[in-house]
Amino acid sequence: MRVLFFLLLLLAAEISFSQSASGQSPLKEKRIWERLIGEWRSEDASHLGPSNAVLKVEKTLDGNLLKLTYQLSSIADETNNEMFAGVAYYSISQGKVGPGFWADSIGNLFSISPEITKHKLTARWERASNPVGRTVYELETDGKLTITDHVLRDGEWLQFNHMRFVRSDEDTEVKEMEKHVLGIGGLFFRGDDPTSLSNWYEEKLAVIPPPQSYDQRPWTQEAGCTVFAPFETDTDYFGTRSQQWMVNFRVRDLDGLIEKLRNSGEDVSDPILLPNGRFARLMDPEGNPIELWEPSE
């Protein structure tokens, strides 16, 4: 029975891809499916009672199909018995996800059509072109995934399951690199008069000059986030085209700092308010752009 289940599923997936490749254009999407790839484990129980759910999302070796494997196991009696399992295949064409099929351990075989937005993938289940249900996969701002299932009854969508998932397989390559790269250890730039520049940064912004011996301690920052962002060469976000960098300092009491800088003769822009904090700009004595950032609480 299990062998037949998977044979039917593979046949359905092959048919699905053939239809997509033959001219049935997939719906426009914004690559949420790429962010779903990996393994996810449930944080809470399903509608069937105490249980663990595992969702695995992967591309097939040929890159033409997206495979979702779902397994739900009971933990009520600590035996971890499988309660339900299902597999879905979506076609992939030119980086976009298109129609596919779903098959599960209780005998369902549905065609599925994806509707995709930036953070949500809605899979509509159909039988003989008639809608019967849907599953919504939604990425939350905290990186978790919610999966909500609905069935169509008498023209109404009835929710019967809602679960939250967390990643159980963080990107191995990124995770490995995080063991090594801890932060930015220095910012080095050219100047016509490096000594005067160092003194200016110390006087105006309390950034002490680099140590002159290994016994001296360099400037130490408070812990906080760092934005590391290359820009296009013709950006007008900062400086001129000949200026290749801008340093952004996290600050406290931006208004007080602006007042001190202006009183000492520096030309500082009026602060602007953005969702992630307040910002102001000035230049050092050699015209290098500086941004002051007071992060939002």
KOLGU-17108 format. One record per residue (C-alpha): residue number from 1; x, y, z. Coordinates in nm, 2 decimals, padded with zeros to 4 digits, always signed. Layout:
<nodes>
<node><pos>NUM</pos><east>X</east><north>Y</north><up>Z</up></node>
...
</nodes>
This chain:
<nodes>
<node><pos>1</pos><east>+00.00</east><north>+00.00</north><up>+00.00</up></node>
<node><pos>2</pos><east>+00.28</east><north>+00.24</north><up>+00.09</up></node>
<node><pos>3</pos><east>+00.47</east><north>+00.16</north><up>-00.23</up></node>
<node><pos>4</pos><east>+00.15</east><north>+00.22</north><up>-00.44</up></node>
<node><pos>5</pos><east>+00.10</east><north>+00.55</north><up>-00.25</up></node>
<node><pos>6</pos><east>+00.45</east><north>+00.68</north><up>-00.35</up></node>
<node><pos>7</pos><east>+00.42</east><north>+00.54</north><up>-00.71</up></node>
<node><pos>8</pos><east>+00.10</east><north>+00.73</north><up>-00.76</up></node>
<node><pos>9</pos><east>+00.26</east><north>+01.04</north><up>-00.61</up></node>
<node><pos>10</pos><east>+00.56</east><north>+01.03</north><up>-00.84</up></node>
<node><pos>11</pos><east>+00.34</east><north>+00.98</north><up>-01.14</up></node>
<node><pos>12</pos><east>+00.13</east><north>+01.28</north><up>-01.04</up></node>
<node><pos>13</pos><east>+00.44</east><north>+01.49</north><up>-00.99</up></node>
<node><pos>14</pos><east>+00.57</east><north>+01.40</north><up>-01.33</up></node>
<node><pos>15</pos><east>+00.23</east><north>+01.49</north><up>-01.49</up></node>
<node><pos>16</pos><east>+00.23</east><north>+01.82</north><up>-01.30</up></node>
<node><pos>17</pos><east>+00.57</east><north>+01.92</north><up>-01.43</up></node>
<node><pos>18</pos><east>+00.49</east><north>+01.82</north><up>-01.78</up></node>
<node><pos>19</pos><east>+00.18</east><north>+02.04</north><up>-01.77</up></node>
<node><pos>20</pos><east>+00.38</east><north>+02.34</north><up>-01.64</up></node>
<node><pos>21</pos><east>+00.66</east><north>+02.29</north><up>-01.90</up></node>
<node><pos>22</pos><east>+00.41</east><north>+02.27</north><up>-02.18</up></node>
<node><pos>23</pos><east>+00.28</east><north>+02.62</north><up>-02.14</up></node>
<node><pos>24</pos><east>+00.07</east><north>+02.64</north><up>-01.83</up></node>
<node><pos>25</pos><east>+00.25</east><north>+02.94</north><up>-01.66</up></node>
<node><pos>26</pos><east>+00.29</east><north>+02.92</north><up>-01.29</up></node>
<node><pos>27</pos><east>+00.15</east><north>+03.20</north><up>-01.07</up></node>
<node><pos>28</pos><east>+00.38</east><north>+03.49</north><up>-00.99</up></node>
<node><pos>29</pos><east>+00.56</east><north>+03.45</north><up>-00.66</up></node>
<node><pos>30</pos><east>+00.83</east><north>+03.62</north><up>-00.46</up></node>
<node><pos>31</pos><east>+01.04</east><north>+03.32</north><up>-00.37</up></node>
<node><pos>32</pos><east>+00.89</east><north>+03.24</north><up>-00.03</up></node>
<node><pos>33</pos><east>+00.94</east><north>+02.88</north><up>-00.13</up></node>
<node><pos>34</pos><east>+01.32</east><north>+02.93</north><up>-00.12</up></node>
<node><pos>35</pos><east>+01.29</east><north>+03.05</north><up>+00.23</up></node>
<node><pos>36</pos><east>+01.08</east><north>+02.75</north><up>+00.33</up></node>
<node><pos>37</pos><east>+01.35</east><north>+02.50</north><up>+00.21</up></node>
<node><pos>38</pos><east>+01.48</east><north>+02.30</north><up>+00.51</up></node>
<node><pos>39</pos><east>+01.34</east><north>+02.11</north><up>+00.80</up></node>
<node><pos>40</pos><east>+01.08</east><north>+02.25</north><up>+01.04</up></node>
<node><pos>41</pos><east>+00.95</east><north>+02.10</north><up>+01.37</up></node>
<node><pos>42</pos><east>+00.62</east><north>+02.19</north><up>+01.54</up></node>
<node><pos>43</pos><east>+00.61</east><north>+02.39</north><up>+01.87</up></node>
<node><pos>44</pos><east>+00.26</east><north>+02.28</north><up>+01.96</up></node>
<node><pos>45</pos><east>+00.01</east><north>+02.00</north><up>+01.92</up></node>
<node><pos>46</pos><east>-00.22</east><north>+01.94</north><up>+01.63</up></node>
<node><pos>47</pos><east>-00.60</east><north>+01.91</north><up>+01.62</up></node>
<node><pos>48</pos><east>-00.55</east><north>+01.53</north><up>+01.67</up></node>
<node><pos>49</pos><east>-00.40</east><north>+01.57</north><up>+02.02</up></node>
<node><pos>50</pos><east>-00.05</east><north>+01.56</north><up>+02.16</up></node>
<node><pos>51</pos><east>+00.19</east><north>+01.52</north><up>+01.87</up></node>
<node><pos>52</pos><east>+00.50</east><north>+01.62</north><up>+01.69</up></node>
<node><pos>53</pos><east>+00.50</east><north>+01.74</north><up>+01.33</up></node>
<node><pos>54</pos><east>+00.79</east><north>+01.76</north><up>+01.10</up></node>
<node><pos>55</pos><east>+00.78</east><north>+01.94</north><up>+00.76</up></node>
<node><pos>56</pos><east>+01.07</east><north>+01.90</north><up>+00.52</up></node>
<node><pos>57</pos><east>+01.09</east><north>+02.12</north><up>+00.21</up></node>
<node><pos>58</pos><east>+01.35</east><north>+02.05</north><up>-00.06</up></node>
<node><pos>59</pos><east>+01.41</east><north>+02.07</north><up>-00.43</up></node>
<node><pos>60</pos><east>+01.44</east><north>+01.75</north><up>-00.63</up></node>
<node><pos>61</pos><east>+01.79</east><north>+01.67</north><up>-00.77</up></node>
<node><pos>62</pos><east>+01.69</east><north>+01.79</north><up>-01.12</up></node>
<node><pos>63</pos><east>+01.56</east><north>+02.12</north><up>-00.98</up></node>
<node><pos>64</pos><east>+01.23</east><north>+02.09</north><up>-01.15</up></node>
<node><pos>65</pos><east>+01.01</east><north>+02.00</north><up>-00.85</up></node>
<node><pos>66</pos><east>+00.96</east><north>+02.13</north><up>-00.50</up></node>
<node><pos>67</pos><east>+00.89</east><north>+01.85</north><up>-00.25</up></node>
<node><pos>68</pos><east>+00.71</east><north>+01.90</north><up>+00.08</up></node>
<node><pos>69</pos><east>+00.71</east><north>+01.60</north><up>+00.32</up></node>
<node><pos>70</pos><east>+00.48</east><north>+01.62</north><up>+00.62</up></node>
<node><pos>71</pos><east>+00.47</east><north>+01.37</north><up>+00.91</up></node>
<node><pos>72</pos><east>+00.26</east><north>+01.38</north><up>+01.22</up></node>
<node><pos>73</pos><east>+00.34</east><north>+01.15</north><up>+01.51</up></node>
<node><pos>74</pos><east>+00.15</east><north>+01.09</north><up>+01.84</up></node>
<node><pos>75</pos><east>+00.34</east><north>+01.15</north><up>+02.17</up></node>
<node><pos>76</pos><east>+00.04</east><north>+01.08</north><up>+02.39</up></node>
<node><pos>77</pos><east>+00.18</east><north>+00.74</north><up>+02.50</up></node>
<node><pos>78</pos><east>+00.55</east><north>+00.81</north><up>+02.44</up></node>
<node><pos>79</pos><east>+00.55</east><north>+00.56</north><up>+02.15</up></node>
<node><pos>80</pos><east>+00.59</east><north>+00.83</north><up>+01.88</up></node>
<node><pos>81</pos><east>+00.35</east><north>+00.64</north><up>+01.64</up></node>
<node><pos>82</pos><east>+00.29</east><north>+00.79</north><up>+01.30</up></node>
<node><pos>83</pos><east>-00.07</east><north>+00.94</north><up>+01.29</up></node>
<node><pos>84</pos><east>-00.06</east><north>+01.10</north><up>+00.94</up></node>
<node><pos>85</pos><east>+00.19</east><north>+01.16</north><up>+00.66</up></node>
<node><pos>86</pos><east>+00.16</east><north>+01.34</north><up>+00.33</up></node>
<node><pos>87</pos><east>+00.38</east><north>+01.45</north><up>+00.04</up></node>
<node><pos>88</pos><east>+00.33</east><north>+01.74</north><up>-00.21</up></node>
<node><pos>89</pos><east>+00.52</east><north>+01.81</north><up>-00.53</up></node>
<node><pos>90</pos><east>+00.51</east><north>+02.15</north><up>-00.70</up></node>
<node><pos>91</pos><east>+00.65</east><north>+02.22</north><up>-01.04</up></node>
<node><pos>92</pos><east>+00.93</east><north>+02.48</north><up>-01.07</up></node>
<node><pos>93</pos><east>+00.98</east><north>+02.67</north><up>-01.40</up></node>
<node><pos>94</pos><east>+01.21</east><north>+02.97</north><up>-01.44</up></node>
<node><pos>95</pos><east>+01.24</east><north>+03.00</north><up>-01.06</up></node>
<node><pos>96</pos><east>+00.87</east><north>+03.01</north><up>-01.01</up></node>
<node><pos>97</pos><east>+00.65</east><north>+02.76</north><up>-00.83</up></node>
<node><pos>98</pos><east>+00.35</east><north>+02.62</north><up>-01.02</up></node>
<node><pos>99</pos><east>+00.07</east><north>+02.36</north><up>-00.98</up></node>
<node><pos>100</pos><east>+00.13</east><north>+02.02</north><up>-00.83</up></node>
<node><pos>101</pos><east>-00.02</east><north>+01.73</north><up>-00.64</up></node>
<node><pos>102</pos><east>-00.07</east><north>+01.62</north><up>-00.29</up></node>
<node><pos>103</pos><east>-00.11</east><north>+01.26</north><up>-00.16</up></node>
<node><pos>104</pos><east>-00.14</east><north>+01.13</north><up>+00.19</up></node>
<node><pos>105</pos><east>-00.16</east><north>+00.82</north><up>+00.41</up></node>
<node><pos>106</pos><east>-00.54</east><north>+00.83</north><up>+00.44</up></node>
<node><pos>107</pos><east>-00.59</east><north>+00.80</north><up>+00.06</up></node>
<node><pos>108</pos><east>-00.63</east><north>+01.16</north><up>-00.05</up></node>
<node><pos>109</pos><east>-00.49</east><north>+01.26</north><up>-00.39</up></node>
<node><pos>110</pos><east>-00.55</east><north>+01.63</north><up>-00.47</up></node>
<node><pos>111</pos><east>-00.42</east><north>+01.86</north><up>-00.73</up></node>
<node><pos>112</pos><east>-00.28</east><north>+02.17</north><up>-00.57</up></node>
<node><pos>113</pos><east>-00.25</east><north>+02.53</north><up>-00.70</up></node>
<node><pos>114</pos><east>-00.03</east><north>+02.78</north><up>-00.52</up></node>
<node><pos>115</pos><east>-00.11</east><north>+03.14</north><up>-00.45</up></node>
<node><pos>116</pos><east>+00.20</east><north>+03.33</north><up>-00.34</up></node>
<node><pos>117</pos><east>+00.27</east><north>+03.66</north><up>-00.17</up></node>
<node><pos>118</pos><east>+00.59</east><north>+03.79</north><up>-00.01</up></node>
<node><pos>119</pos><east>+00.55</east><north>+03.59</north><up>+00.32</up></node>
<node><pos>120</pos><east>+00.27</east><north>+03.35</north><up>+00.24</up></node>
<node><pos>121</pos><east>+00.21</east><north>+03.04</north><up>+00.03</up></node>
<node><pos>122</pos><east>-00.15</east><north>+02.92</north><up>+00.00</up></node>
<node><pos>123</pos><east>-00.20</east><north>+02.58</north><up>-00.14</up></node>
<node><pos>124</pos><east>-00.55</east><north>+02.52</north><up>-00.26</up></node>
<node><pos>125</pos><east>-00.66</east><north>+02.15</north><up>-00.28</up></node>
<node><pos>126</pos><east>-00.88</east><north>+02.05</north><up>-00.57</up></node>
<node><pos>127</pos><east>-01.05</east><north>+01.73</north><up>-00.68</up></node>
<node><pos>128</pos><east>-01.18</east><north>+01.72</north><up>-01.03</up></node>
<node><pos>129</pos><east>-01.12</east><north>+02.10</north><up>-01.05</up></node>
<node><pos>130</pos><east>-01.35</east><north>+02.15</north><up>-00.75</up></node>
<node><pos>131</pos><east>-01.19</east><north>+02.32</north><up>-00.44</up></node>
<node><pos>132</pos><east>-01.20</east><north>+02.11</north><up>-00.13</up></node>
<node><pos>133</pos><east>-00.95</east><north>+02.28</north><up>+00.11</up></node>
<node><pos>134</pos><east>-00.64</east><north>+02.48</north><up>+00.15</up></node>
<node><pos>135</pos><east>-00.32</east><north>+02.50</north><up>+00.35</up></node>
<node><pos>136</pos><east>-00.16</east><north>+02.83</north><up>+00.43</up></node>
<node><pos>137</pos><east>+00.22</east><north>+02.85</north><up>+00.50</up></node>
<node><pos>138</pos><east>+00.31</east><north>+03.19</north><up>+00.65</up></node>
<node><pos>139</pos><east>+00.66</east><north>+03.31</north><up>+00.76</up></node>
<node><pos>140</pos><east>+00.64</east><north>+03.53</north><up>+01.06</up></node>
<node><pos>141</pos><east>+00.87</east><north>+03.82</north><up>+01.15</up></node>
<node><pos>142</pos><east>+01.04</east><north>+03.61</north><up>+01.42</up></node>
<node><pos>143</pos><east>+01.15</east><north>+03.35</north><up>+01.16</up></node>
<node><pos>144</pos><east>+00.89</east><north>+03.10</north><up>+01.27</up></node>
<node><pos>145</pos><east>+00.64</east><north>+02.93</north><up>+01.03</up></node>
<node><pos>146</pos><east>+00.27</east><north>+02.89</north><up>+01.09</up></node>
<node><pos>147</pos><east>+00.07</east><north>+02.63</north><up>+00.90</up></node>
<node><pos>148</pos><east>-00.31</east><north>+02.66</north><up>+00.89</up></node>
<node><pos>149</pos><east>-00.54</east><north>+02.41</north><up>+00.73</up></node>
<node><pos>150</pos><east>-00.90</east><north>+02.47</north><up>+00.62</up></node>
<node><pos>151</pos><east>-01.17</east><north>+02.26</north><up>+00.46</up></node>
<node><pos>152</pos><east>-01.44</east><north>+02.39</north><up>+00.24</up></node>
<node><pos>153</pos><east>-01.79</east><north>+02.30</north><up>+00.37</up></node>
<node><pos>154</pos><east>-02.11</east><north>+02.44</north><up>+00.22</up></node>
<node><pos>155</pos><east>-01.92</east><north>+02.73</north><up>+00.07</up></node>
<node><pos>156</pos><east>-01.74</east><north>+02.83</north><up>+00.39</up></node>
<node><pos>157</pos><east>-01.37</east><north>+02.78</north><up>+00.48</up></node>
<node><pos>158</pos><east>-01.36</east><north>+02.60</north><up>+00.82</up></node>
<node><pos>159</pos><east>-01.02</east><north>+02.60</north><up>+01.00</up></node>
<node><pos>160</pos><east>-00.94</east><north>+02.26</north><up>+01.15</up></node>
<node><pos>161</pos><east>-00.57</east><north>+02.29</north><up>+01.23</up></node>
<node><pos>162</pos><east>-00.32</east><north>+02.56</north><up>+01.32</up></node>
<node><pos>163</pos><east>+00.04</east><north>+02.49</north><up>+01.42</up></node>
<node><pos>164</pos><east>+00.37</east><north>+02.69</north><up>+01.46</up></node>
<node><pos>165</pos><east>+00.70</east><north>+02.55</north><up>+01.35</up></node>
<node><pos>166</pos><east>+01.06</east><north>+02.64</north><up>+01.41</up></node>
<node><pos>167</pos><east>+01.36</east><north>+02.55</north><up>+01.20</up></node>
<node><pos>168</pos><east>+01.55</east><north>+02.24</north><up>+01.31</up></node>
<node><pos>169</pos><east>+01.82</east><north>+02.27</north><up>+01.04</up></node>
<node><pos>170</pos><east>+01.96</east><north>+02.62</north><up>+01.03</up></node>
<node><pos>171</pos><east>+02.17</east><north>+02.68</north><up>+00.72</up></node>
<node><pos>172</pos><east>+02.47</east><north>+02.47</north><up>+00.79</up></node>
<node><pos>173</pos><east>+02.71</east><north>+02.69</north><up>+00.60</up></node>
<node><pos>174</pos><east>+02.60</east><north>+03.01</north><up>+00.77</up></node>
<node><pos>175</pos><east>+02.60</east><north>+02.84</north><up>+01.10</up></node>
<node><pos>176</pos><east>+02.95</east><north>+02.72</north><up>+01.06</up></node>
<node><pos>177</pos><east>+03.07</east><north>+03.07</north><up>+00.96</up></node>
<node><pos>178</pos><east>+02.91</east><north>+03.22</north><up>+01.26</up></node>
<node><pos>179</pos><east>+03.15</east><north>+03.02</north><up>+01.47</up></node>
<node><pos>180</pos><east>+03.44</east><north>+03.21</north><up>+01.32</up></node>
<node><pos>181</pos><east>+03.32</east><north>+03.57</north><up>+01.23</up></node>
<node><pos>182</pos><east>+03.22</east><north>+03.75</north><up>+01.54</up></node>
<node><pos>183</pos><east>+03.20</east><north>+04.11</north><up>+01.43</up></node>
<node><pos>184</pos><east>+03.40</east><north>+04.40</north><up>+01.28</up></node>
<node><pos>185</pos><east>+03.74</east><north>+04.44</north><up>+01.43</up></node>
<node><pos>186</pos><east>+03.84</east><north>+04.77</north><up>+01.26</up></node>
<node><pos>187</pos><east>+03.77</east><north>+05.03</north><up>+01.00</up></node>
<node><pos>188</pos><east>+04.07</east><north>+05.14</north><up>+00.80</up></node>
<node><pos>189</pos><east>+04.07</east><north>+05.43</north><up>+00.55</up></node>
<node><pos>190</pos><east>+04.31</east><north>+05.67</north><up>+00.38</up></node>
<node><pos>191</pos><east>+04.34</east><north>+06.04</north><up>+00.47</up></node>
<node><pos>192</pos><east>+04.56</east><north>+06.33</north><up>+00.38</up></node>
<node><pos>193</pos><east>+04.64</east><north>+06.39</north><up>+00.75</up></node>
<node><pos>194</pos><east>+04.57</east><north>+06.07</north><up>+00.94</up></node>
<node><pos>195</pos><east>+04.69</east><north>+06.21</north><up>+01.27</up></node>
<node><pos>196</pos><east>+04.46</east><north>+06.51</north><up>+01.26</up></node>
<node><pos>197</pos><east>+04.17</east><north>+06.29</north><up>+01.15</up></node>
<node><pos>198</pos><east>+04.22</east><north>+06.06</north><up>+01.45</up></node>
<node><pos>199</pos><east>+04.23</east><north>+06.36</north><up>+01.68</up></node>
<node><pos>200</pos><east>+03.91</east><north>+06.50</north><up>+01.53</up></node>
<node><pos>201</pos><east>+03.72</east><north>+06.17</north><up>+01.58</up></node>
<node><pos>202</pos><east>+03.84</east><north>+06.16</north><up>+01.94</up></node>
<node><pos>203</pos><east>+03.75</east><north>+06.52</north><up>+02.01</up></node>
<node><pos>204</pos><east>+03.41</east><north>+06.52</north><up>+01.84</up></node>
<node><pos>205</pos><east>+03.28</east><north>+06.16</north><up>+01.88</up></node>
<node><pos>206</pos><east>+03.50</east><north>+06.01</north><up>+02.16</up></node>
<node><pos>207</pos><east>+03.64</east><north>+05.75</north><up>+01.92</up></node>
<node><pos>208</pos><east>+03.99</east><north>+05.71</north><up>+02.06</up></node>
<node><pos>209</pos><east>+04.29</east><north>+05.69</north><up>+01.82</up></node>
<node><pos>210</pos><east>+04.44</east><north>+05.35</north><up>+01.74</up></node>
<node><pos>211</pos><east>+04.68</east><north>+05.22</north><up>+02.00</up></node>
<node><pos>212</pos><east>+05.05</east><north>+05.29</north><up>+01.95</up></node>
<node><pos>213</pos><east>+05.16</east><north>+04.97</north><up>+02.12</up></node>
<node><pos>214</pos><east>+05.02</east><north>+04.62</north><up>+02.19</up></node>
<node><pos>215</pos><east>+04.99</east><north>+04.71</north><up>+02.56</up></node>
<node><pos>216</pos><east>+04.72</east><north>+04.98</north><up>+02.48</up></node>
<node><pos>217</pos><east>+04.36</east><north>+04.89</north><up>+02.45</up></node>
<node><pos>218</pos><east>+04.17</east><north>+05.00</north><up>+02.13</up></node>
<node><pos>219</pos><east>+03.84</east><north>+05.18</north><up>+02.13</up></node>
<node><pos>220</pos><east>+03.57</east><north>+04.93</north><up>+02.26</up></node>
<node><pos>221</pos><east>+03.21</east><north>+04.96</north><up>+02.14</up></node>
<node><pos>222</pos><east>+02.89</east><north>+04.88</north><up>+02.32</up></node>
<node><pos>223</pos><east>+02.72</east><north>+04.56</north><up>+02.19</up></node>
<node><pos>224</pos><east>+02.46</east><north>+04.62</north><up>+01.92</up></node>
<node><pos>225</pos><east>+02.37</east><north>+04.56</north><up>+01.56</up></node>
<node><pos>226</pos><east>+02.58</east><north>+04.64</north><up>+01.26</up></node>
<node><pos>227</pos><east>+02.46</east><north>+04.70</north><up>+00.91</up></node>
<node><pos>228</pos><east>+02.71</east><north>+04.58</north><up>+00.65</up></node>
<node><pos>229</pos><east>+02.58</east><north>+04.70</north><up>+00.31</up></node>
<node><pos>230</pos><east>+02.75</east><north>+04.74</north><up>-00.03</up></node>
<node><pos>231</pos><east>+02.58</east><north>+05.00</north><up>-00.25</up></node>
<node><pos>232</pos><east>+02.58</east><north>+05.06</north><up>-00.62</up></node>
<node><pos>233</pos><east>+02.86</east><north>+05.27</north><up>-00.75</up></node>
<node><pos>234</pos><east>+02.63</east><north>+05.55</north><up>-00.86</up></node>
<node><pos>235</pos><east>+02.43</east><north>+05.56</north><up>-00.53</up></node>
<node><pos>236</pos><east>+02.32</east><north>+05.90</north><up>-00.40</up></node>
<node><pos>237</pos><east>+02.26</east><north>+05.76</north><up>-00.05</up></node>
<node><pos>238</pos><east>+02.58</east><north>+05.91</north><up>+00.07</up></node>
<node><pos>239</pos><east>+02.87</east><north>+06.13</north><up>-00.04</up></node>
<node><pos>240</pos><east>+02.99</east><north>+06.16</north><up>-00.40</up></node>
<node><pos>241</pos><east>+03.10</east><north>+05.89</north><up>-00.64</up></node>
<node><pos>242</pos><east>+03.46</east><north>+05.94</north><up>-00.54</up></node>
<node><pos>243</pos><east>+03.37</east><north>+05.86</north><up>-00.17</up></node>
<node><pos>244</pos><east>+03.37</east><north>+05.49</north><up>-00.14</up></node>
<node><pos>245</pos><east>+03.24</east><north>+05.45</north><up>+00.22</up></node>
<node><pos>246</pos><east>+03.03</east><north>+05.61</north><up>+00.50</up></node>
<node><pos>247</pos><east>+03.07</east><north>+05.52</north><up>+00.87</up></node>
<node><pos>248</pos><east>+02.75</east><north>+05.50</north><up>+01.08</up></node>
<node><pos>249</pos><east>+02.78</east><north>+05.55</north><up>+01.45</up></node>
<node><pos>250</pos><east>+02.52</east><north>+05.42</north><up>+01.69</up></node>
<node><pos>251</pos><east>+02.46</east><north>+05.70</north><up>+01.94</up></node>
<node><pos>252</pos><east>+02.26</east><north>+05.79</north><up>+02.26</up></node>
<node><pos>253</pos><east>+02.08</east><north>+06.12</north><up>+02.30</up></node>
<node><pos>254</pos><east>+02.12</east><north>+06.23</north><up>+01.94</up></node>
<node><pos>255</pos><east>+01.98</east><north>+06.58</north><up>+02.01</up></node>
<node><pos>256</pos><east>+02.24</east><north>+06.64</north><up>+02.28</up></node>
<node><pos>257</pos><east>+02.52</east><north>+06.52</north><up>+02.05</up></node>
<node><pos>258</pos><east>+02.40</east><north>+06.74</north><up>+01.77</up></node>
<node><pos>259</pos><east>+02.40</east><north>+07.04</north><up>+02.00</up></node>
<node><pos>260</pos><east>+02.76</east><north>+06.98</north><up>+02.12</up></node>
<node><pos>261</pos><east>+02.88</east><north>+06.93</north><up>+01.76</up></node>
<node><pos>262</pos><east>+02.72</east><north>+07.25</north><up>+01.64</up></node>
<node><pos>263</pos><east>+02.85</east><north>+07.44</north><up>+01.93</up></node>
<node><pos>264</pos><east>+03.20</east><north>+07.33</north><up>+01.84</up></node>
<node><pos>265</pos><east>+03.15</east><north>+07.45</north><up>+01.48</up></node>
<node><pos>266</pos><east>+03.04</east><north>+07.14</north><up>+01.30</up></node>
<node><pos>267</pos><east>+02.77</east><north>+07.15</north><up>+01.03</up></node>
<node><pos>268</pos><east>+02.52</east><north>+06.87</north><up>+01.13</up></node>
<node><pos>269</pos><east>+02.20</east><north>+06.81</north><up>+00.94</up></node>
<node><pos>270</pos><east>+01.86</east><north>+06.82</north><up>+01.12</up></node>
<node><pos>271</pos><east>+01.76</east><north>+06.47</north><up>+01.24</up></node>
<node><pos>272</pos><east>+01.51</east><north>+06.27</north><up>+01.05</up></node>
<node><pos>273</pos><east>+01.28</east><north>+06.00</north><up>+01.19</up></node>
<node><pos>274</pos><east>+01.25</east><north>+05.66</north><up>+01.03</up></node>
<node><pos>275</pos><east>+01.09</east><north>+05.34</north><up>+01.16</up></node>
<node><pos>276</pos><east>+01.43</east><north>+05.21</north><up>+01.29</up></node>
<node><pos>277</pos><east>+01.54</east><north>+05.53</north><up>+01.46</up></node>
<node><pos>278</pos><east>+01.66</east><north>+05.89</north><up>+01.42</up></node>
<node><pos>279</pos><east>+01.94</east><north>+05.99</north><up>+01.19</up></node>
<node><pos>280</pos><east>+02.17</east><north>+06.29</north><up>+01.13</up></node>
<node><pos>281</pos><east>+02.46</east><north>+06.35</north><up>+00.90</up></node>
<node><pos>282</pos><east>+02.79</east><north>+06.54</north><up>+00.90</up></node>
<node><pos>283</pos><east>+03.14</east><north>+06.52</north><up>+00.75</up></node>
<node><pos>284</pos><east>+03.48</east><north>+06.49</north><up>+00.90</up></node>
<node><pos>285</pos><east>+03.75</east><north>+06.75</north><up>+00.81</up></node>
<node><pos>286</pos><east>+03.84</east><north>+06.57</north><up>+00.49</up></node>
<node><pos>287</pos><east>+03.48</east><north>+06.55</north><up>+00.37</up></node>
<node><pos>288</pos><east>+03.42</east><north>+06.18</north><up>+00.45</up></node>
<node><pos>289</pos><east>+03.04</east><north>+06.13</north><up>+00.52</up></node>
<node><pos>290</pos><east>+02.94</east><north>+06.03</north><up>+00.88</up></node>
<node><pos>291</pos><east>+02.59</east><north>+05.91</north><up>+00.99</up></node>
<node><pos>292</pos><east>+02.47</east><north>+05.93</north><up>+01.35</up></node>
<node><pos>293</pos><east>+02.20</east><north>+05.68</north><up>+01.43</up></node>
<node><pos>294</pos><east>+01.99</east><north>+05.67</north><up>+01.75</up></node>
<node><pos>295</pos><east>+01.81</east><north>+05.33</north><up>+01.72</up></node>
<node><pos>296</pos><east>+01.45</east><north>+05.30</north><up>+01.81</up></node>
<node><pos>297</pos><east>+01.38</east><north>+05.15</north><up>+02.16</up></node>
</nodes>
